[in-house]
Amino acid sequence: QTCALPIYATDIISRLVDRSLIAVEPLFNEMRYRLLDACREYAAEKLAETNEILDLQSRHLDYFQRFVADVNAGFKSSEQARWRGLLAADYANVLTAIDHALTDPRTVSKAVDMADDLVAHFFFFGGSVTHGASLAGKILEKLDSSMEADRIRMLVLAGGFQVYSGLRSGIELLREAFELAK
């Protein structure tokens, strides 16, 4: 997502780039900025010392949930290549957001929505079906019996990935989804 920065922020970012603390990468006529690993680790340590980490993780999750929904819509448009590139550039952030969603029973359904929105990526746009199956299985482990609709969605997703990969175990997952849906 592109955002307009105040002039002082632009100046600060320019100085950080000049000092090689931030890397600049062009992506589809836009410039993306990312902290170098050592800077990111230091910032994460400092953040962990504050009370702000849960709020930031929640905002990160919400942002990337919207991003993945936009990617899913973008895959159905004439700009598929652009959306594949954007997803590839932020895939680690997407996985981090999903992992965060799985740490709290109140947000597990967000991980379900994100995995569901990534189906086209795993099947058609260069993602790994095996990774999709693994992600769906990881989410399934966090779903309890009160989350029946989400459980059905992940059983269908995991079962579909496994059947597509030639694994008979996928049939059992699909049967379980069918039984729950009755």
C-alpha positions in Angstrom: 0.0 0.0 0.0 1.4 3.3 -1.0 1.2 6.1 1.5 2.2 9.8 1.5 4.8 10.6 4.0 5.4 13.9 5.7 8.5 15.7 4.3 10.5 15.0 7.5 9.9 11.2 7.2 11.1 11.3 3.7 14.3 13.1 4.8 14.8 10.5 7.6 14.3 7.6 5.2 16.8 9.2 2.7 19.4 9.5 5.5 18.9 5.9 6.5 19.3 4.7 2.9 22.4 6.8 2.6 23.8 5.1 5.7 22.9 1.7 4.3 20.5 0.9 7.1 17.5 0.6 4.8 17.5 -1.2 1.4 15.6 0.2 -1.5 14.0 -2.1 -4.1 11.9 -1.1 -7.1 8.7 -3.0 -7.6 6.2 -2.2 -10.3 7.1 1.5 -10.6 7.2 1.9 -6.8 10.0 1.9 -4.4 9.9 -0.5 -1.5 12.0 0.1 1.6 13.0 -2.6 4.0 15.2 -2.7 7.1 18.4 -4.7 6.8 18.3 -7.9 8.9 20.6 -6.6 11.7 18.4 -3.4 12.0 15.2 -5.4 11.9 16.5 -7.7 14.7 17.6 -4.7 16.8 14.2 -3.0 16.3 12.4 -6.2 17.2 14.4 -6.5 20.5 13.6 -2.8 21.4 9.9 -3.3 20.5 9.8 -6.4 22.7 10.8 -4.2 25.6 7.7 -2.1 25.2 4.0 -2.7 25.7 3.3 -1.9 22.1 4.1 -5.3 20.5 0.6 -6.8 20.8 -1.0 -3.7 19.2 1.5 -3.7 16.3 1.1 -7.5 15.7 -2.7 -7.0 15.6 -2.4 -4.1 13.2 0.1 -6.1 11.1 -2.4 -9.0 11.0 -5.3 -6.8 10.0 -3.2 -5.1 7.3 -2.1 -8.4 5.7 -5.5 -10.0 6.0 -6.8 -7.1 3.8 -3.7 -7.4 1.6 -4.3 -11.1 0.9 -8.0 -10.4 0.2 -6.8 -7.8 -2.4 -4.3 -10.3 -3.8 -7.1 -12.8 -4.3 -9.2 -10.2 -6.1 -6.2 -9.2 -8.1 -5.6 -12.7 -9.3 -9.0 -12.5 -11.0 -8.1 -9.3 -12.8 -6.0 -8.4 -15.8 -3.1 -7.5 -13.4 -2.3 -11.0 -12.2 1.4 -10.6 -12.8 1.5 -7.4 -10.6 -0.3 -9.2 -7.8 1.9 -12.2 -8.0 4.9 -9.9 -7.6 3.4 -8.0 -4.7 2.5 -11.3 -2.9 6.0 -12.6 -3.5 7.5 -9.4 -2.1 5.4 -9.7 1.1 5.0 -13.4 1.4 7.1 -13.6 4.6 4.9 -10.9 6.1 1.8 -12.8 5.2 3.1 -16.0 6.9 4.1 -13.9 10.0 0.6 -12.5 10.1 -0.9 -16.0 9.9 1.4 -17.3 12.6 0.3 -14.4 14.8 -3.4 -15.2 14.1 -2.8 -18.7 15.3 -1.5 -17.6 18.7 -4.9 -16.4 19.8 -8.2 -18.4 19.5 -10.0 -15.1 18.9 -8.0 -14.5 15.6 -7.7 -18.0 14.2 -10.6 -17.3 11.9 -8.4 -14.6 10.3 -5.8 -17.2 9.4 -8.6 -19.4 7.9 -9.7 -16.4 5.7 -6.1 -15.7 4.6 -5.4 -19.4 3.7 -8.7 -19.5 1.8 -7.8 -16.3 -0.1 -4.4 -17.9 -1.0 -5.8 -20.9 -2.7 -5.4 -19.5 -6.2 -1.7 -18.7 -5.3 -1.0 -22.3 -4.3 -2.8 -23.9 -7.2 -2.3 -21.6 -10.1 0.2 -18.8 -9.6 3.5 -20.4 -8.6 2.8 -21.3 -5.0 3.5 -24.8 -3.7 0.6 -27.1 -3.3 2.6 -28.9 -0.6 3.1 -25.7 1.3 -0.6 -24.9 1.0 -1.4 -28.3 2.4 1.1 -27.8 5.3 -0.4 -24.4 6.0 -4.0 -25.7 6.0 -2.9 -28.5 8.4 -1.2 -26.1 10.7 -4.4 -24.0 10.9 -6.5 -27.1 11.4 -4.5 -28.0 14.5 -5.6 -24.7 16.1 -9.3 -25.0 15.3 -11.4 -26.3 18.1 -14.9 -28.0 17.9 -16.7 -24.6 18.3 -15.2 -23.4 15.1 -17.1 -25.8 12.9 -17.5 -23.6 9.7 -13.8 -22.7 9.8 -12.9 -26.4 10.4 -14.9 -27.4 7.4 -13.2 -24.8 5.2 -9.7 -26.0 6.2 -10.6 -29.7 5.9 -11.8 -29.0 2.3 -8.6 -27.0 1.6 -6.2 -29.5 3.2 -8.0 -32.4 1.7 -8.1 -30.8 -1.8 -4.4 -30.1 -1.7 -3.7 -33.7 -0.6 -5.9 -35.2 -3.2 -4.4 -33.0 -5.9 -0.9 -34.2 -4.7 -2.1 -37.8 -5.1 -2.4 -38.5 -1.3 -5.3 -40.7 -0.3 -5.3 -39.2 3.2 -7.0 -36.2 1.5 -10.1 -38.3 0.9 -10.4 -38.8 4.7 -10.2 -35.1 5.3 -12.9 -34.4 2.7 -15.1 -37.1 4.2 -14.7 -35.5 7.6 -15.7 -32.1 6.1 -18.7 -33.7 4.5 -19.8 -35.2 7.8 -19.4 -32.0 9.7 -21.4 -30.1 7.0 -24.4 -32.4 7.2 
